[in-house]
Amino acid sequence: MTPSFPFDQLPGSSRLWIYALDRPLTDAESATLSDRVDAFIRNWNSHGRPVNAGYEFRHNQFVLIAGVIPGGNISGCGIDASVHALAVCGEQLGFGIASGLEIFFRGESGEIERSPRQAFRKLARAGAITGSTIVFDTSLTTLQDVFDGRFEGPAQASWHSVVFKLPAEAS
């Protein structure tokens, strides 16, 4: 068994996986999921080598897991194990892992919303999504990206601005 590391004490080069859930969890569900993710991380191995890993929940809807094997890489089987662990928790708690083709953003009320890319594009064309809309970048791959504040921020500072052709906003 390996220890779970505080998320912010792992090296920035740690590999990152962001699992966006298809619905926000209640505080009780988040506590249960936290216990299960912690147990997984403490036993996480990749080809027999322990993974130094940590995790963080954000907004009761995102699970960020970071891991590193000093002097090595986490194998596909090791990555699949993390996906499987979350999928099993989801079956037990009644949530799913959202598709990577969905966009998460803060709506006008400040609540987190999710939208398929095509619908998000229509919202952008209609002006309902702008460069100042807060988006979540679930495609990040290193913990340094999170440390640098790229997980949550205005669309104009992310790939969303380019892909969805959002106009630059005046400062």
Buried (B, 14 or more C-beta within 10 A) or exposed (E): EBEBBEBEEBBBEBBBBBBBBBBBBEEEBBEBBBEBBBEBBEEBBBEEBBBBBBBBBBBBBBBBBBBBBEEEEBBEEBBEBBEEBBEEBBEEBEBEBBEEEBBBBBBEEEEBBBBEBEEBBBBBEEEEBBBEBBBBBBEBEBBBBBBEEBBBBBBBBBEBBEBBEBEEEEE
